[in-house]
Amino acid sequence: QVQLVESGGGLVQPGGSLRLSCAASGSIFSIVVMGWYRQAPGKQRELVARVTNVGSTNYADSVKGRFIIFRNNAKDTVYLQMNSLKPEDTAVYYCNPWPVPGNGYWGQGTQVTVSS
């Protein structure tokens, strides 16, 4: 079981930017698709973006054009560059393979709060 540690969250004003990182305890190269997910208070966790091990990406409509997902397989790290942040982006952000493994594992996540 690869352990995942998310970081980079914080408090940012609307229109600001953050870069999230997801560091894996082992190799992620064999994980074909990695994703960033988020869960806002009172809402279900949702997929925000995903990236294949050769760099192909896919985004939720709500973040398309604002967020960029990329991965560095040599560093076993997945990133989420978030630009033009909106209050509705406020959530705890997690990374995990896509589709989500059936073992129910999630890291601790990183809190992103967008507020003036």
Secondary structure, DSSP 8 states (H G I E B T S, - for coil): ---EEEE--EEE-TT--EEEEEEESS--TT-SEEEEEEE-TTS--EEEEEEETT--EEE-TTTTTTEEEEEEGGGTEEEEEE-S--GGG-EEEEEEESS--TT------EEEEE--
